[in-house]
């Protein structure tokens, strides 16, 4: 390997390690210092459950709209990418099924909490 590609690989590796440290900090609720070290004393503000759920629903909706747009383009003859349309359709279907399973689990958990006697 020449010197330029070695430096590029090292920079890419350093960036990947920094990204992994940020993700670990978010997962554990700790904060990253400007120096790049983890600090367990201050926690990041975590998003609310409602905002995470809303974001997931919007993502599924976007996938469904993208699949519908691709299917419409194939139906109208403006696109011949049938494979891409089918892939988008399957992604939207899997995402919707997963969302429905999460909804069912939440409904079951809510019912169990409501049936707890105090």
Helices and strands as residue ranges (DSSP letters): H 3-28, E 31-32, E 38-39, H 49-76, H 82-114
